[in-house]
């Protein structure tokens, strides 16, 4: 029975990793570093961002994501950053820990290219104890503890962004890796698939107090269906923020945020799926940003 279970698990893992994609976040208006490593040290530097996202809140075992990131200026035209991401969807888990370096180059007056590179470690797994959590289901205790975990794998991202005044655009290759990885408990191998992401945004100053920032994002990759996202944020004196988002297929969302104190930012985002039963696939994301150096001073 145990050998059969392991074989089935290997097949399931093969399907899961082919659909592998970095967990979603809608905190990109406030933490540009979450979009790509090119923004490390170039946007909201010295801020420590921590976030929690709950997807499919009406479904038991829906995805849950925890994030922690920080970026800062290293020297003139250079920046560094780091992030930790833990994602759990049902019995499946993903863990990322990455460090980033960016360099900004002005090739024509007011025209900048920002290059970014991230490198770190990745691991995924299946939690069998969650799979067999039904108290009415009896199974060999040895199987309940047989979590299937991949060996630690090297992972990297590469990005380039362009900025001119209030216009920005960028391209990201993520999940770039070399060679295959395997698992400790099962005889199966996999190669994480590289995904890509494109984004463009423009900040329009309505007047001295109000600013409107539309943004588009395209995500895709091998064996991953292309996904288009359009969003916009309105800001009042760079202190109070509101946003709207549409992401296919049929996802709409709202966001609210504020700089509630010197060096403290708080944001909330809500998503709803319009093409399925109401309240079945809602998502909630809360992000807190803290500039520790403001309080040290």
Order of alpha helices (4+ residues) and beta strands (2+ residues): alpha-beta-beta-beta-beta-beta-alpha-alpha-beta-beta-beta-beta-beta-beta-beta-beta-beta-beta-beta-beta-alpha
